Amino acid sequence: MRTSFVVAMLVSHAIPWAVVTQRAPVVIEALRDVQVIKENSDGTSGQHRGVLYSHDTLHIAKSTRFTMIKELGEGECRVRVKERELELSSCPWLPGFTDHQSDIFRVIPARAKREELPTN
């Protein structure tokens, strides 16, 4: 067995499911109710745990699954919740965040996505 494969397998099992390790689309489950709120245009809103920021508002109920359809860079992404698409200015499940908010968002592994459809 090649060393690089063994290292990749060890690393892949050490990463928590709160971090996206696969390419979009990725299914995310809200582990509690989450509000999507509008950002202040001057950027003074600050960022709070368990809140997502967009140019629109929406309530995501606990256990709702939604799809991240595209990474936009700088920690931003586009998601589809039910029939709505939103651009989020902060997607904590992406790599690079120090707090992935794994108590609020769960990344559904690709294997599980094949076995069960997202419930929106």
WOTABEL-V789606 format. One line per field, one symbol per residue. phi: phi as a letter, one per 20 degrees, with the letter a starting at -180 (. if undefined). burial: b if it has 16 or more other C-alpha atoms within 10 Angstrom, else e. Layout:
# WOTABEL-V789606
phi->???
burial->???
This chain:
# WOTABEL-V789606
phi->.fffffffffffeeeffedfdceffceddeebfcddcfeffemefmdcfmcdcbecdaddfgmfdcdeeaednlnebdcddldddceeebcfeffoefdelfedccfeggffffebffdd
burial->eeeeeeeeeeeeeeeebbbbbeeebbbbbbbeebebbbbeeeeeeeeeebbbbbeeebebeebbbbbbbbbeeebbbbbbbeeeebbbbbbbbbeeeeebbbebbbbbbeeeeeeeebee
